[in-house]
Amino acid sequence: MVKNAIIWIFGLGIALVSGLTAAGAITKNTAPELAVSLHPANGFASETLASNSLKVAVAANGGLFPDSVDPAAVTFAKQAFRSEPITPEAIGVFALANTEGNKREIMREAFALSRRQQLVTGWMILDAGSREDIPAILSYYDTMLRTSSSAASVVIPTIAGALSNTSFIEPFADLLAKGPPWARRFWETVAVTPGSIENAARLRERLFTPNEENESYRDSSLINALVTSERFEAADTLYQMLAGDKNTRSPLHNGSFEHEPEYPPFDWQLFSNGEYGAAITGGSLQLSAIPSSGGVFARQLVKLPRAIFEISVKSDAGISDDATISIEIKCAEKLATTPQPIRISLTGTLTARQISNEQSECRFYWLELVGRSAERGGGFDVNLDSIALRLK
């Protein structure tokens, strides 16, 4: 499993090198041929010629570094090194022309001279992949992200996809704990990478610290991605950790509407359009609708054990005659035998009812607040003081 993941990221590394090197061969220093013909010798121009020759060969070889290097490129590399010893790409070309035993050490020297040379960094990534050295792979990708703004569009999806393998969790944790500048974009990307979101949740748990202040995380997006893919347990575990003191022992969270939703749908997920909507204001849930409009105003994903519950809803002034409002509870999981949805109509200032989950295999339910205003009425504005769900 680990080997397969390494091969996969190794392959993406090859694609990355191919793209970067092809672009580099076109855009770097426009007239090095003229520069090398002048005296005194221009070592950097010779380095450019040697580097461009190798980049063209890599691009033509499908992103793979060739087994042999053009002798002319080696000659330019030697000229560059004689004139300017600090020429990392020339050293890289010379390294690839060397024997396998010396190649890695020489490349390391080139990398130590400059971490901005994509040709050298690309080779280091592929070499780390061939040795199945996950921390080294991520370290070199980190280097590329820090030194090249254009690399992010390829590198970030690559490493986000690599997180689909659990072997990458700890190396990622060590790297992200250092607060790299690309962390925010990484969390944005991994939340929309289906194969990686469950391990992303484990990685987030690994990095969590109480009272943390880190704007890089995209916790709400990650929770929603887990719920959308029906990874309810992983989403619930992440929510419980993040909610901390705001959480309660009740299956229903923020039932008294004391704070704005922070991590929907485990906290209230509110819906609104031009005809109807819901908002939490001043410790109450406000529902509003124009005539002949309605739908789902709010919902929450709740985890219910096998037990009997009582649900109660309090309204400050009751439910108007122009409003039809109810609580609907339905299983969120896809099961062979799904329990029938429960619908509870709200009336007066207090509605209470017992429900049983004792015989159900379902654990995660959508608790939805739905409503509609009368066609010939004046619409409605209803305030709910609280919704409680308690074990009996």
ZIRA-V35538 format. One record per helix or strand. SS is the DSSP state (H for helix, E for strand). FROM is the first residue (numbers start at 1). LEN is the number of residues. If there is no record, write none. Layout:
# ZIRA-V35538
ss->SS from->FROM len->LEN
ss->SS from->FROM len->LEN
This chain:
# ZIRA-V35538
ss->H from->2 len->26
ss->H from->32 len->5
ss->H from->43 len->18
ss->H from->71 len->13
ss->H from->88 len->9
ss->H from->100 len->14
ss->H from->118 len->13
ss->H from->134 len->14
ss->H from->149 len->14
ss->H from->168 len->9
ss->H from->183 len->8
ss->H from->194 len->14
ss->H from->219 len->10
ss->H from->232 len->15
ss->E from->264 len->1
ss->E from->267 len->1
ss->E from->269 len->2
ss->E from->272 len->1
ss->E from->276 len->6
ss->E from->284 len->6
ss->E from->294 len->10
ss->E from->308 len->8
ss->E from->323 len->9
ss->E from->342 len->4
ss->E from->350 len->7
ss->E from->364 len->10
ss->E from->380 len->12
